[in-house]
Amino acid sequence: MLNKKRIGMEKSAKIYVAGHHGLVGSAIWKNLQERGYTHLIGRSHKELDLLDGVAVKRLSLIHI
């Protein structure tokens, strides 16, 4: 029998959810909220272009 040990994150951990307005991203967002995570970060494509490395780095320095 395998000994499965669950490794969890702090409920106050900052978590970026890409595509949080889409089908999968919104389901992930909702699931994390239901599990008690309180620092979820989401940006629309207009707010953050994930192909823009400088903008992504700026977001990570400010929020994560």
C-alpha positions in Angstrom: 0.0 0.0 0.0 1.3 3.4 -0.9 1.5 6.1 1.8 0.0 9.2 0.2 0.8 12.4 2.0 -1.1 15.5 1.0 1.0 18.6 0.7 -1.2 21.8 1.0 -0.7 25.5 0.5 -1.4 28.1 3.0 -4.9 29.5 2.7 -3.4 33.0 2.5 -1.0 32.1 -0.3 -1.2 34.4 -3.4 -2.4 32.4 -6.4 -2.5 33.7 -9.9 -5.3 32.0 -12.0 -4.8 32.5 -15.7 -8.0 32.8 -17.7 -10.2 33.3 -14.6 -13.1 34.5 -16.7 -13.0 31.4 -18.9 -14.6 28.0 -18.5 -11.7 26.2 -16.8 -10.1 29.2 -15.1 -13.5 30.3 -13.5 -14.0 26.7 -12.2 -10.5 26.7 -10.7 -11.2 30.1 -9.1 -14.5 29.0 -7.6 -12.9 25.7 -6.3 -10.1 27.6 -4.6 -12.5 30.1 -3.0 -14.7 27.2 -1.8 -11.5 25.7 -0.2 -10.9 28.9 1.7 -8.1 30.5 -0.4 -8.3 34.2 0.1 -5.6 35.8 -2.1 -6.6 34.9 -5.6 -5.2 37.1 -8.4 -6.7 37.3 -11.8 -6.3 39.7 -14.7 -8.2 39.9 -18.0 -6.3 39.8 -21.2 -6.8 43.6 -21.6 -5.1 44.1 -18.2 -2.3 41.6 -18.7 -1.0 40.1 -21.9 0.7 36.9 -20.8 2.9 37.0 -23.9 4.4 40.3 -22.6 7.3 39.1 -20.4 7.9 42.6 -18.9 4.2 42.9 -17.9 4.2 39.4 -16.4 7.4 40.2 -14.4 5.9 43.5 -13.2 2.8 41.6 -12.0 4.9 39.0 -10.2 7.0 41.7 -8.4 3.9 43.7 -7.3 1.5 41.0 -6.4 3.2 37.6 -6.0 
